[in-house]
Amino acid sequence: MAKSADVRAQVRKNYVFDRLPLEQAANLADVAYTTAKRWKDKAAAGGDDWDKLRTAATLSGGDVEQLSQQILTEML
């Protein structure tokens, strides 16, 4: 069954802006991980790279302390 554009947008938001792992972002939207991965890959092929947006959103928000904490958290 095809999912609506709203569901796809919710997965994207959960992943890019809420910084959830793709699997968790998909689960919250009641979508299979493989479907979310396919959407992410298709979007990247079309110029909408969710990973780049996720990084940009992280860098644009907060102060230096928050950025440092985020970098350290991702490294761990």
C-alpha positions, 0 to 999 in steps of 0.5 A: 500500500502506498504511503502518503506524502505526509507520512514521508514528510514525517519520516524526513522530519523525524530523521533530519530535524529531530535527529532520530535514527532512520529506523526509529523515525520510520517506526514512529511513522509506522513505516518499514525501515526498508521503505524509509531507506528507499525514500531517503536514497531516492530523495538523495538522488533527486538532490534532497540529501537528508544527511546533509540537511541533518548536518546543516540543521545541527550546525545552524542551531544552538551555541558552541557548547551544544554543537560540541556536545552533539559532535561528541555524542555522535562520535560515541 
